């Protein structure tokens, strides 16, 4: 019986993998999704149900703080201060730049 269940999960995980375009590195997620589907929604919450519940919790928290939770809405542009004109002069210390002299060496 356990072998049949394992084979059913393996087959369903393979079907999910193929349906998603055979992505690399998603085998664990596919296995868990297959387990959830085969166990039935009444026994276990699926990953999607948990994500949906988390989104509802986040929305409730945002509404409690006065936010709408709509992250795609256009935001007002911040007011920018006027830019000061840049002078066309170069400020220096008055010292001559250091010039390193190369000493001649003997030998190869």
TORSE-500800 format. One line per 3 residues: number of its first residue (from 1); for each residue x, y, z of N, C-alpha, C. Coordinates in nm, 3 decimals. Layout:
N
NUM) X:Y:Z:X:Y:Z:X:Y:Z ~ ... $
END
This chain:
108
1) 0.082:-0.119:0.000:0.000:0.000:0.000:0.086:0.126:0.000 ~ 0.192:0.129:0.083:0.279:0.246:0.090:0.353:0.266:-0.041 ~ 0.388:0.156:-0.107:0.458:0.166:-0.235:0.366:0.225:-0.340 $
4) 0.239:0.185:-0.339:0.143:0.241:-0.435:0.125:0.391:-0.413 ~ 0.117:0.433:-0.287:0.101:0.575:-0.255:0.225:0.653:-0.302 ~ 0.343:0.598:-0.277:0.468:0.661:-0.320:0.471:0.674:-0.472 $
7) 0.429:0.573:-0.541:0.427:0.575:-0.687:0.326:0.678:-0.739 ~ 0.211:0.689:-0.673:0.112:0.788:-0.713:0.167:0.932:-0.696 ~ 0.233:0.953:-0.584:0.292:1.085:-0.560:0.400:1.114:-0.664 $
10) 0.485:1.016:-0.691:0.592:1.033:-0.789:0.535:1.066:-0.926 ~ 0.432:0.995:-0.967:0.370:1.017:-1.097:0.306:1.155:-1.105 ~ 0.236:1.195:-0.998:0.171:1.327:-0.999:0.274:1.439:-0.998 $
13) 0.381:1.424:-0.921:0.488:1.524:-0.918:0.551:1.538:-1.057 ~ 0.567:1.426:-1.126:0.622:1.429:-1.262:0.527:1.505:-1.356 ~ 0.397:1.482:-1.343:0.299:1.552:-1.426:0.303:1.703:-1.401 $
16) 0.315:1.741:-1.274:0.323:1.883:-1.240:0.450:1.944:-1.300 ~ 0.560:1.872:-1.289:0.689:1.918:-1.343:0.679:1.940:-1.494 ~ 0.617:1.845:-1.564:0.601:1.860:-1.709:0.508:1.976:-1.743 $
19) 0.400:1.993:-1.667:0.304:2.099:-1.694:0.366:2.238:-1.675 ~ 0.466:2.248:-1.587:0.532:2.376:-1.561:0.651:2.400:-1.654 ~ 0.672:2.311:-1.749:0.781:2.333:-1.845:0.913:2.273:-1.801 $
22) 0.910:2.177:-1.713:1.029:2.106:-1.665:1.135:2.198:-1.604 ~ 1.099:2.281:-1.508:1.198:2.372:-1.448:1.295:2.296:-1.358 ~ 1.418:2.344:-1.352:1.519:2.285:-1.263:1.497:2.333:-1.121 $
25) 1.524:2.246:-1.024:1.522:2.285:-0.884:1.386:2.296:-0.819 ~ 1.281:2.250:-0.884:1.147:2.263:-0.826:1.092:2.127:-0.782 ~ 1.177:2.026:-0.776:1.130:1.891:-0.748:1.066:1.879:-0.609 $
28) 1.125:1.945:-0.509:1.068:1.936:-0.374:0.929:1.999:-0.368 ~ 0.913:2.114:-0.431:0.783:2.181:-0.434:0.680:2.095:-0.508 ~ 0.722:2.034:-0.620:0.631:1.948:-0.695:0.590:1.826:-0.612 $
31) 0.685:1.772:-0.537:0.655:1.655:-0.454:0.552:1.693:-0.348 ~ 0.573:1.807:-0.281:0.479:1.850:-0.177:0.342:1.881:-0.235 ~ 0.340:1.942:-0.352:0.212:1.972:-0.416:0.138:1.844:-0.450 $
34) 0.211:1.743:-0.499:0.148:1.615:-0.532:0.094:1.548:-0.405 ~ 0.170:1.556:-0.296:0.123:1.499:-0.168:-0.006:1.566:-0.123 ~ -0.009:1.700:-0.134:-0.128:1.773:-0.094:-0.248:1.736:-0.180 $
37) -0.227:1.727:-0.310:-0.337:1.695:-0.400:-0.391:1.555:-0.373 ~ -0.302:1.461:-0.351:-0.347:1.323:-0.331:-0.403:1.300:-0.190 ~ -0.359:1.380:-0.092:-0.411:1.365:0.044:-0.551:1.422:0.056 $
40) -0.585:1.514:-0.032:-0.718:1.575:-0.027:-0.714:1.706:0.047 ~ -0.795:1.798:0.005:-0.796:1.932:0.064:-0.851:1.931:0.205 ~ -0.933:1.831:0.243:-0.991:1.830:0.376:-0.891:1.785:0.483 $
43) -0.783:1.713:0.445:-0.687:1.667:0.544:-0.574:1.767:0.566 ~ -0.527:1.830:0.461:-0.413:1.921:0.470:-0.443:2.049:0.394 ~ -0.389:2.159:0.445:-0.397:2.283:0.369:-0.289:2.279:0.262 $
46) -0.323:2.321:0.145:-0.223:2.324:0.039:-0.138:2.448:0.055 ~ -0.026:2.448:-0.012:0.064:2.562:-0.008:-0.006:2.688:-0.056 ~ -0.087:2.676:-0.160:-0.157:2.793:-0.212:-0.255:2.849:-0.109 $
49) -0.323:2.763:-0.036:-0.414:2.811:0.069:-0.339:2.889:0.175 ~ -0.221:2.840:0.214:-0.141:2.910:0.314:-0.095:3.046:0.262 ~ -0.057:3.051:0.135:-0.014:3.178:0.077:-0.130:3.276:0.070 $
52) -0.248:3.228:0.031:-0.366:3.315:0.024:-0.402:3.370:0.163 ~ -0.394:3.283:0.263:-0.424:3.326:0.400:-0.323:3.431:0.447 ~ -0.196:3.411:0.412:-0.093:3.507:0.449:-0.118:3.642:0.381 $
55) -0.161:3.640:0.255:-0.192:3.764:0.184:-0.308:3.837:0.250 ~ -0.409:3.762:0.295:-0.523:3.824:0.363:-0.478:3.887:0.495 ~ -0.388:3.818:0.566:-0.336:3.873:0.691:-0.258:4.002:0.666 $
58) -0.177:4.002:0.562:-0.100:4.122:0.528:-0.192:4.238:0.493 ~ -0.296:4.211:0.416:-0.391:4.316:0.377:-0.461:4.372:0.501 ~ -0.498:4.285:0.594:-0.565:4.331:0.716:-0.471:4.419:0.799 $
61) -0.344:4.382:0.807:-0.247:4.464:0.881:-0.230:4.600:0.816 ~ -0.223:4.602:0.684:-0.205:4.729:0.613:-0.326:4.819:0.631 ~ -0.445:4.762:0.627:-0.566:4.842:0.646:-0.571:4.899:0.787 $
64) -0.520:4.824:0.883:-0.517:4.872:1.021:-0.425:4.990:1.039 ~ -0.322:5.003:0.954:-0.229:5.115:0.964:-0.264:5.227:0.868 ~ -0.376:5.213:0.796:-0.418:5.318:0.705:-0.370:5.298:0.563 $
67) -0.299:5.193:0.535:-0.253:5.163:0.399:-0.361:5.084:0.327 ~ -0.361:5.091:0.196:-0.463:5.019:0.121:-0.417:4.879:0.082 ~ -0.287:4.857:0.081:-0.236:4.727:0.037:-0.220:4.719:-0.112 $
70) -0.254:4.825:-0.184:-0.241:4.828:-0.329:-0.102:4.881:-0.362 ~ -0.013:4.791:-0.393:0.125:4.830:-0.417:0.148:4.879:-0.559 ~ 0.053:4.863:-0.648:0.069:4.904:-0.787:0.013:5.043:-0.814 $
73) -0.041:5.107:-0.715:-0.099:5.238:-0.737:0.011:5.340:-0.764 ~ -0.018:5.444:-0.842:0.083:5.546:-0.867:0.108:5.628:-0.741 ~ 0.232:5.654:-0.715:0.269:5.730:-0.597:0.297:5.874:-0.637 $
76) 0.266:5.969:-0.550:0.296:6.109:-0.584:0.447:6.130:-0.591 ~ 0.486:6.216:-0.684:0.627:6.244:-0.700:0.673:6.338:-0.589 ~ 0.793:6.312:-0.534:0.843:6.402:-0.430:0.882:6.537:-0.490 $
79) 0.866:6.640:-0.412:0.902:6.774:-0.457:1.054:6.787:-0.450 ~ 1.114:6.829:-0.560:1.259:6.843:-0.564:1.297:6.988:-0.546 ~ 1.403:7.008:-0.471:1.454:7.143:-0.450:1.522:7.191:-0.577 $
82) 1.522:7.322:-0.597:1.587:7.379:-0.714:1.737:7.353:-0.706 ~ 1.797:7.318:-0.818:1.940:7.290:-0.819:2.018:7.421:-0.828 ~ 2.123:7.428:-0.747:2.209:7.547:-0.748:2.299:7.541:-0.871 $
85) 2.325:7.653:-0.933:2.413:7.653:-1.050:2.555:7.613:-1.010 ~ 2.620:7.537:-1.097:2.756:7.491:-1.072:2.852:7.591:-1.133 ~ 2.949:7.643:-1.053:3.043:7.740:-1.109:3.137:7.673:-1.210 $
88) 3.183:7.752:-1.307:3.273:7.702:-1.411:3.419:7.723:-1.375 ~ 3.451:7.727:-1.248:3.590:7.746:-1.207:3.639:7.622:-1.135 ~ 3.771:7.607:-1.133:3.831:7.493:-1.063:3.903:7.545:-0.941 $
91) 3.876:7.485:-0.828:3.938:7.529:-0.704:4.058:7.440:-0.677 ~ 4.171:7.503:-0.647:4.293:7.428:-0.617:4.355:7.483:-0.489 ~ 4.457:7.413:-0.440:4.527:7.457:-0.319:4.639:7.552:-0.349 $
94) 4.677:7.566:-0.474:4.785:7.654:-0.512:4.919:7.583:-0.520 ~ 4.923:7.458:-0.478:5.048:7.382:-0.484:5.061:7.317:-0.620 ~ 5.187:7.297:-0.661:5.213:7.228:-0.786:5.188:7.079:-0.765 $
97) 5.139:7.013:-0.866:5.118:6.868:-0.851:5.251:6.795:-0.838 ~ 5.250:6.690:-0.758:5.370:6.610:-0.734:5.404:6.531:-0.860 ~ 5.529:6.541:-0.902:5.574:6.464:-1.017:5.685:6.373:-0.972 $
100) 5.668:6.246:-0.986:5.765:6.147:-0.942:5.867:6.125:-1.052 ~ 5.993:6.132:-1.016:6.099:6.109:-1.111:6.139:5.962:-1.103 ~ 6.160:5.902:-1.220:6.199:5.762:-1.227:6.352:5.757:-1.231 $
103) 6.411:5.681:-1.138:6.555:5.666:-1.136:6.594:5.558:-1.234 ~ 6.707:5.580:-1.299:6.758:5.479:-1.390:6.826:5.370:-1.308 ~ 6.802:5.247:-1.345:6.866:5.136:-1.278:6.959:5.065:-1.374 $
106) 7.056:4.997:-1.319:7.149:4.921:-1.401:7.113:4.775:-1.396 ~ 7.146:4.704:-1.497:7.122:4.561:-1.499:7.006:4.525:-1.586 ~ 6.983:4.394:-1.592:6.876:4.348:-1.681:6.738:4.379:-1.632 $
END
